């Protein structure tokens, strides 16, 4: 077998493996809430992991607290108005009979997402802080007679993340942070 013939088989196999292994990344994407602070939201979350400008760094980069001076506090609240619609495309039971019921209507449930971050300077090199936020959550509520009523009519997922943080600047290069989740 020539080398060029081997590539004919290798390319589809590698493509299939890549697609099958990356499909799982989107499983919880519908419940992820990026709305963790106002500043990063205004920047479209560009560079949020390197954010060291305010105390909301507790969420994405707790060591960034060492770049702050004095005590800090910030908080915000976001209101999310999700749109969730289902379209039945021929759902059947195991016998092949069509399921009865409608599409469930508008299932999105409006939600308020708060976050609070505060930090205290114990010295020029030692900071402590706490962050409270909601990184995952949302809810759905379909009509009682919808076609998927056997799986769920109402669902609700909410997490509350409380992050106590200690950050120490050991030198101009090394920063140590301790986060307990």
Sine and cosine of phi, psi and omega as CSV:
sin_phi,cos_phi,sin_psi,cos_psi,sin_omega,cos_omega
0.00,0.00,0.73,-0.68,0.02,-1.00
-0.98,0.21,0.36,-0.93,-0.01,-1.00
-0.87,0.49,-0.66,0.75,-0.01,-1.00
-0.91,0.43,-0.52,0.85,0.05,-1.00
-0.94,0.33,-0.56,0.83,0.03,-1.00
-0.90,0.43,-0.61,0.79,0.02,-1.00
-0.91,0.42,-0.51,0.86,0.02,-1.00
-0.87,0.50,-0.60,0.80,0.01,-1.00
-1.00,0.06,-0.55,0.83,-0.08,-1.00
-0.94,0.33,-0.65,0.76,-0.05,-1.00
-0.88,0.47,-0.76,0.65,0.02,-1.00
-0.90,0.43,-0.57,0.82,0.00,-1.00
-0.92,0.40,-0.73,0.69,0.02,-1.00
-0.90,0.43,-0.62,0.79,0.04,-1.00
-0.89,0.46,-0.72,0.70,0.01,-1.00
-0.89,0.45,-0.67,0.74,0.03,-1.00
-0.90,0.44,-0.66,0.75,0.01,-1.00
-0.90,0.44,-0.73,0.69,-0.01,-1.00
-0.90,0.44,-0.69,0.72,-0.04,-1.00
-0.93,0.37,-0.48,0.87,-0.02,-1.00
-1.00,0.04,-0.25,0.97,0.01,-1.00
-0.98,-0.20,-0.18,0.98,-0.03,-1.00
-0.91,0.41,-0.49,0.87,-0.04,-1.00
-0.95,0.31,-0.23,0.97,-0.05,-1.00
-0.91,0.41,-0.39,0.92,-0.10,-1.00
-0.99,-0.12,0.14,0.99,-0.12,-0.99
-0.86,0.51,-0.71,0.70,-0.05,-1.00
-0.97,-0.23,0.23,0.97,-0.06,-1.00
-0.86,0.51,-0.52,0.86,-0.01,-1.00
-0.94,0.33,-0.26,0.96,-0.02,-1.00
-0.95,-0.32,-0.04,1.00,0.01,-1.00
-0.97,0.23,0.76,-0.65,0.02,-1.00
-0.92,-0.40,0.95,-0.30,0.01,-1.00
-0.98,0.21,-0.22,0.98,-0.10,-1.00
-0.95,0.30,0.98,0.21,-0.06,-1.00
-0.95,-0.30,-0.29,0.96,0.11,-0.99
-0.27,-0.96,0.43,-0.90,-0.10,-0.99
-0.93,0.38,-0.68,0.74,-0.07,-1.00
-0.87,0.49,-0.75,0.66,0.00,-1.00
-0.92,0.39,-0.54,0.84,0.06,-1.00
-0.89,0.46,-0.66,0.75,0.02,-1.00
-0.91,0.41,-0.44,0.90,0.03,-1.00
-1.00,-0.07,0.12,0.99,-0.04,-1.00
0.90,0.43,0.45,0.89,0.02,-1.00
0.90,0.44,0.29,0.96,0.05,-1.00
-0.95,0.32,0.83,-0.55,0.04,-1.00
0.96,0.28,0.32,0.95,-0.07,-1.00
-0.89,0.45,-0.48,0.88,0.03,-1.00
-0.94,0.34,-0.39,0.92,0.01,-1.00
-0.98,-0.17,0.17,0.98,-0.03,-1.00
-0.90,0.44,0.88,-0.47,0.07,-1.00
-0.74,-0.68,0.31,0.95,-0.07,-1.00
-1.00,0.05,-0.38,0.92,0.01,-1.00
-0.54,-0.84,0.07,-1.00,-0.14,-0.99
-0.94,0.35,-0.25,0.97,0.05,-1.00
-0.92,0.40,-0.10,1.00,0.11,-0.99
-0.85,0.52,-0.32,0.95,0.04,-1.00
-0.81,0.58,-0.57,0.82,-0.04,-1.00
-0.95,0.32,-0.73,0.69,-0.13,-0.99
-0.94,-0.34,-0.35,0.94,-0.06,-1.00
-0.40,-0.92,0.97,0.23,-0.08,-1.00
-0.84,0.54,-0.49,0.87,0.02,-1.00
-0.90,0.44,-0.35,0.94,0.02,-1.00
-0.90,0.44,-0.29,0.96,0.05,-1.00
-0.86,0.51,-0.46,0.89,-0.03,-1.00
-0.93,0.38,-0.23,0.97,0.04,-1.00
-1.00,0.02,-0.13,0.99,-0.02,-1.00
-1.00,0.01,0.47,-0.88,0.10,-1.00
-0.91,-0.42,0.63,-0.78,0.03,-1.00
0.96,0.27,-0.20,-0.98,0.01,-1.00
-1.00,-0.02,0.50,-0.87,-0.07,-1.00
-0.66,-0.75,0.49,-0.87,0.09,-1.00
-0.51,-0.86,0.66,-0.75,0.14,-0.99
-0.48,-0.88,0.46,-0.89,0.03,-1.00
-0.37,-0.93,0.39,-0.92,0.04,-1.00
-0.39,-0.92,0.26,-0.97,0.05,-1.00
-0.69,-0.73,0.75,-0.66,0.05,-1.00
-0.91,-0.41,0.58,-0.81,0.10,-1.00
-0.92,-0.39,0.82,-0.58,-0.04,-1.00
-0.93,-0.36,0.77,-0.64,0.03,-1.00
-0.91,-0.41,0.99,0.14,-0.08,-1.00
-0.97,0.25,0.45,-0.89,0.12,-0.99
-0.91,-0.42,0.86,-0.50,0.00,-1.00
-0.76,-0.65,0.90,-0.45,0.02,-1.00
-0.76,-0.65,0.59,-0.81,0.02,-1.00
-0.89,-0.46,0.59,-0.81,0.08,-1.00
-0.78,-0.62,0.91,-0.42,0.00,-1.00
-0.94,0.33,0.77,-0.64,0.01,-1.00
-0.86,-0.51,0.68,0.73,0.10,-1.00
0.99,-0.14,0.62,0.78,0.02,-1.00
-0.88,0.47,0.67,-0.74,-0.01,-1.00
-0.75,-0.66,0.32,-0.95,0.14,-0.99
-1.00,0.06,0.07,-1.00,-0.08,-1.00
-0.89,0.46,-0.35,0.94,0.03,-1.00
-0.99,0.11,-0.18,0.98,-0.02,-1.00
0.98,-0.18,-0.14,0.99,0.01,-1.00
-0.95,0.32,0.60,-0.80,0.01,-1.00
-0.93,0.36,0.63,-0.77,0.11,-0.99
-0.97,0.25,0.61,-0.79,0.03,-1.00
-1.00,-0.09,0.41,-0.91,0.04,-1.00
0.81,-0.59,0.25,-0.97,-0.03,-1.00
-1.00,0.00,-0.20,-0.98,-0.02,-1.00
-1.00,0.06,-0.05,1.00,0.12,-0.99
1.00,-0.05,-0.13,0.99,0.01,-1.00
0.96,0.28,-0.25,-0.97,0.04,-1.00
-0.98,0.21,0.93,-0.37,-0.12,-0.99
-0.99,-0.11,-0.13,0.99,-0.02,-1.00
-0.92,0.39,0.70,-0.72,0.03,-1.00
-0.92,-0.39,0.81,-0.59,0.01,-1.00
-0.90,0.44,0.59,-0.81,-0.09,-1.00
-0.61,-0.79,0.55,-0.84,0.08,-1.00
-0.97,-0.24,0.77,-0.64,-0.05,-1.00
-0.86,-0.51,0.96,-0.27,0.01,-1.00
-1.00,-0.09,0.33,-0.94,0.19,-0.98
-0.47,-0.88,0.56,-0.83,0.01,-1.00
-0.66,-0.75,0.66,-0.75,0.05,-1.00
-0.66,-0.75,0.68,-0.73,0.08,-1.00
-0.57,-0.82,0.53,-0.85,0.00,-1.00
-0.57,-0.82,0.51,-0.86,0.02,-1.00
-0.82,-0.57,0.63,-0.77,0.07,-1.00
-1.00,-0.01,0.91,-0.41,0.09,-1.00
-1.00,0.09,-0.46,0.89,0.10,-1.00
-0.30,-0.95,-0.08,-1.00,0.04,-1.00
-0.91,0.41,-0.39,0.92,-0.09,-1.00
-0.91,-0.42,-0.08,1.00,-0.05,-1.00
-0.79,-0.61,0.83,-0.55,-0.01,-1.00
-0.80,-0.61,0.57,-0.82,0.13,-0.99
-0.80,-0.60,0.48,-0.88,-0.01,-1.00
-0.31,-0.95,0.10,-0.99,0.07,-1.00
-0.55,-0.83,0.64,-0.77,0.06,-1.00
-0.82,-0.58,0.66,-0.75,0.06,-1.00
-0.79,-0.62,0.85,-0.53,-0.03,-1.00
-0.46,-0.89,0.06,-1.00,-0.02,-1.00
-0.83,-0.56,1.00,-0.04,-0.06,-1.00
-0.98,0.18,-0.35,0.93,0.01,-1.00
-0.66,-0.75,0.62,-0.79,0.08,-1.00
0.34,-0.94,0.34,-0.94,0.14,-0.99
0.23,-0.97,0.07,-1.00,-0.03,-1.00
-0.54,-0.84,0.42,-0.91,0.11,-0.99
-0.72,-0.70,0.50,-0.87,0.08,-1.00
-0.54,-0.84,0.95,-0.31,0.02,-1.00
-1.00,-0.07,0.26,-0.97,0.10,-0.99
-0.90,0.43,0.50,-0.87,-0.06,-1.00
-0.89,0.45,-0.39,0.92,-0.05,-1.00
-0.97,-0.24,0.34,0.94,-0.05,-1.00
-0.96,0.27,0.36,-0.93,-0.11,-0.99
-0.88,0.47,-0.44,0.90,-0.01,-1.00
-1.00,-0.09,0.30,0.96,-0.07,-1.00
-0.88,0.47,-0.29,0.96,0.02,-1.00
-0.98,0.20,-0.34,0.94,0.05,-1.00
-1.00,-0.09,-0.74,0.67,0.00,-1.00
-0.18,-0.98,0.56,-0.83,0.16,-0.99
-0.94,-0.34,-0.63,0.77,-0.01,-1.00
-0.72,-0.69,0.69,-0.72,0.07,-1.00
-0.69,-0.73,0.52,-0.86,-0.01,-1.00
-0.51,-0.86,0.78,-0.62,0.04,-1.00
-0.75,-0.66,0.79,-0.61,0.04,-1.00
-0.56,-0.83,0.69,-0.73,0.12,-0.99
-0.82,-0.57,0.56,-0.83,0.11,-0.99
-0.87,-0.50,0.84,-0.54,-0.05,-1.00
-0.97,-0.26,0.87,-0.50,0.04,-1.00
-0.90,-0.44,0.90,-0.43,-0.08,-1.00
-0.90,-0.43,1.00,-0.09,0.22,-0.98
-0.97,0.26,0.67,-0.75,-0.13,-0.99
-0.69,-0.72,0.64,-0.77,0.16,-0.99
-0.80,-0.59,0.79,-0.61,0.02,-1.00
-0.79,-0.61,0.73,-0.68,-0.01,-1.00
-0.79,-0.61,0.74,-0.68,0.07,-1.00
-1.00,-0.06,0.96,-0.28,-0.06,-1.00
-0.98,0.18,-0.53,0.85,0.06,-1.00
-0.35,-0.94,-0.08,-1.00,0.03,-1.00
-0.94,0.34,-0.24,0.97,-0.01,-1.00
-0.96,-0.28,-0.70,0.72,-0.13,-0.99
-0.99,-0.10,0.76,-0.66,0.09,-1.00
-0.78,-0.63,0.69,-0.72,-0.01,-1.00
-0.89,-0.46,0.73,-0.68,0.09,-1.00
-0.74,-0.67,0.56,-0.83,0.03,-1.00
-0.83,-0.56,0.82,-0.57,-0.02,-1.00
-0.80,-0.60,0.76,-0.65,0.07,-1.00
-0.92,-0.38,0.87,-0.50,-0.02,-1.00
-0.95,-0.30,0.00,0.00,0.00,0.00
